[in-house]
């Protein structure tokens, strides 16, 4: 008999067949729970069926179910409440972004794709930034404060840290919570382009930051988008 543990077999011509992987039961159950939340239109705070009911519904052991719920709890999708049981939780964007930066696939992305991704994400939120900053002008003050600190920064690491803070603040200024999840991409970007960042003409870069803030303050969407796009794409030449 052929061992069931063997994952790759050979054809008569010696060619390898593709490895077929089966999803973990835990992951399958987690997906079913997510589908249940969506299909039932459950909201944060709504109760889910008990562990026993869910295990029976999905045809799995309570151990497999518990593993799945622990994974969902980590992201804040579900929450275990004493005396109540499982309830629908709030998605924890901060926790997601903290772990996103460790994902190996992000560090292997082609540099050109990483630049294009930043251009799409950051320029795409500019209309929302302008609208949000109109209602909450403190965001413009925050961006200006970071530019002012960039102007007086002396050492390279401080400049890099302030640059990252500026672009994260720009994402947050959109008022779109899911966009904040892309903030961790900035850390990956600056790691990937560390040599380019070191070679940057910082006086020119700081002036560009100032023009972005000025365009946002005067609500010139097209100007802000064009300036930000040029700012990000400056890495291509380096």
C-alpha positions in Angstrom: 0.0 0.0 0.0 1.1 3.6 -0.7 1.7 5.6 2.5 -1.0 8.3 3.0 1.7 10.6 4.4 3.4 10.9 1.0 2.6 14.3 -0.4 4.3 14.3 -3.8 4.1 11.4 -6.2 5.8 10.8 -9.6 4.3 10.2 -13.0 5.6 7.5 -15.3 7.6 10.2 -17.1 9.3 11.3 -13.8 7.3 14.5 -13.6 6.2 15.7 -10.1 2.6 16.1 -9.4 1.5 19.3 -7.6 1.4 19.0 -3.9 -2.1 19.1 -2.6 -2.6 20.6 0.8 -5.8 20.3 2.9 -6.9 23.2 5.0 -6.8 22.7 8.8 -10.1 21.8 10.4 -9.6 24.9 12.6 -9.4 27.1 9.6 -12.5 25.5 8.0 -14.5 26.0 11.2 -13.3 29.6 11.6 -14.5 30.3 8.0 -17.8 28.7 8.8 -18.2 30.9 11.9 -17.4 34.1 9.8 -20.0 33.0 7.2 -22.6 32.4 10.0 -22.0 36.0 11.3 -22.4 37.4 7.8 -25.4 35.3 6.8 -27.2 36.0 10.1 -26.2 39.7 9.9 -25.0 39.6 13.4 -23.7 42.8 15.0 -21.0 43.4 17.6 -22.4 42.2 21.0 -24.8 39.7 19.5 -24.7 36.2 20.9 -23.5 33.2 19.0 -24.8 29.7 19.6 -23.0 27.8 22.4 -19.8 25.7 21.7 -21.9 22.5 21.8 -24.4 23.8 19.3 -21.7 25.1 17.0 -19.7 21.9 17.2 -22.8 19.9 16.4 -23.8 22.3 13.6 -20.4 22.0 11.9 -19.8 18.3 12.7 -16.5 18.8 14.5 -15.2 18.2 18.0 -15.4 20.9 20.7 -11.6 21.0 20.7 -11.5 21.9 17.0 -14.2 24.5 17.6 -12.3 26.0 20.5 -9.1 26.3 18.4 -11.1 28.1 15.7 -12.7 30.5 18.2 -9.4 31.3 19.8 -8.0 32.3 16.4 -11.0 34.5 15.8 -10.8 36.0 19.3 -7.2 37.0 18.6 -8.5 39.3 15.8 -11.4 40.5 17.8 -14.0 38.9 15.5 -15.6 37.0 18.4 -15.3 37.4 22.1 -15.9 35.0 25.0 -17.8 36.6 27.8 -18.2 35.0 31.2 -21.7 33.9 31.9 -22.8 34.7 28.4 -20.7 32.6 26.0 -19.5 33.6 22.6 -20.5 37.0 21.2 -19.6 38.9 18.0 -16.7 41.2 18.7 -15.2 44.3 17.1 -12.5 43.7 14.5 -9.2 44.7 16.1 -7.4 46.7 13.3 -4.5 47.6 15.5 -3.7 44.0 16.3 -4.0 43.1 12.7 -1.6 45.8 11.6 0.9 44.8 14.3 1.1 41.3 12.8 0.9 42.4 9.2 4.4 43.7 9.2 5.8 40.3 10.1 4.2 38.6 7.2 7.0 37.3 5.0 5.1 37.8 1.7 5.0 41.6 2.3 8.8 41.6 2.5 9.1 39.7 -0.8 6.9 42.0 -2.8 8.5 43.5 -5.9 9.7 47.1 -5.2 7.7 48.5 -8.1 4.5 46.9 -6.9 5.1 48.3 -3.4 5.5 51.8 -4.8 2.3 51.3 -6.9 0.4 50.1 -3.9 1.4 53.1 -1.8 0.4 55.5 -4.6 -3.0 53.8 -5.0 -3.8 53.7 -1.3 -2.5 57.1 -0.2 -3.6 59.2 -3.2 -7.0 57.4 -3.1 -7.8 58.6 0.4 -7.0 62.3 -0.3 -10.7 63.3 -1.0 -11.6 61.6 2.4 -8.7 63.4 4.2 -9.9 66.8 2.9 -13.5 66.1 3.9 -12.5 64.7 7.3 -10.0 67.5 8.0 -12.8 70.1 7.2 -14.8 68.6 10.0 -11.8 68.0 12.3 -9.2 70.6 11.6 -6.9 69.3 14.3 -5.7 66.7 11.8 -4.2 69.4 9.6 -2.4 70.7 12.7 -1.1 67.3 13.4 0.3 66.9 9.9 1.8 70.4 10.1 3.4 69.6 13.4 5.1 66.6 11.9 6.4 68.6 9.0 7.7 71.3 11.4 9.6 68.6 13.3 11.0 67.2 10.0 12.4 70.6 9.2 14.4 70.8 12.4 15.4 67.1 12.6 19.2 66.6 12.6 19.8 62.8 12.4 18.7 60.4 9.7 16.8 58.0 11.9 14.7 60.8 13.4 13.8 62.0 9.9 12.8 58.5 8.8 10.7 58.0 11.9 8.9 61.3 11.4 8.4 60.5 7.7 6.6 57.3 8.6 4.6 59.1 11.3 3.5 61.7 8.7 2.2 59.1 6.2 0.5 57.1 9.0 -1.2 60.3 10.2 -2.3 60.9 6.6 -4.0 57.5 6.5 -5.7 58.2 9.9 -6.8 61.6 8.8 -9.0 60.0 6.2 -11.3 58.9 9.0 -11.6 55.5 7.3 -10.8 52.8 9.9 -9.9 50.0 7.5 -7.3 52.3 5.8 -5.3 52.3 9.1 -4.7 48.6 8.5 -2.5 49.6 5.6 -0.3 51.7 7.9 2.0 48.8 8.6 2.8 48.6 4.9 4.7 51.9 5.5 7.1 50.2 7.9 7.7 47.4 5.3 8.1 50.0 2.6 10.8 51.9 4.5 12.6 48.7 5.3 12.5 47.6 1.7 13.7 51.0 0.5 16.1 51.8 3.3 19.0 52.5 0.9 16.7 54.8 -1.2 15.6 56.6 2.0 19.2 57.1 3.1 20.0 58.7 -0.3 16.9 61.0 -0.2 17.3 64.7 -0.6 15.7 65.5 2.6 15.4 69.3 2.0 13.4 68.5 -1.2 11.4 65.8 0.6 10.4 68.1 3.5 9.3 70.8 1.1 7.1 68.2 -0.7 5.5 67.3 2.7 4.8 71.0 3.2 3.2 71.3 -0.2 1.0 68.3 0.5 -0.2 69.9 3.8 -0.8 73.3 2.1 -2.9 71.6 -0.6 -4.9 69.8 2.0 -5.5 72.9 4.0 -6.7 74.8 1.0 -8.8 71.8 -0.1 -7.1 71.4 -3.5 -7.6 67.7 -4.1 -5.9 67.5 -7.5 -2.9 69.4 -6.3 -2.6 67.2 -3.2 -2.9 64.0 -5.2 -0.3 65.1 -7.8 2.2 66.2 -5.1 1.8 63.0 -3.1 2.1 60.8 -6.1 5.3 62.5 -7.1 6.6 62.3 -3.6 6.1 58.5 -3.3 7.4 57.8 -6.9 10.6 59.6 -6.2 11.9 56.3 -4.9 11.9 54.9 -8.4 14.8 57.0 -9.5 16.9 55.9 -6.5 
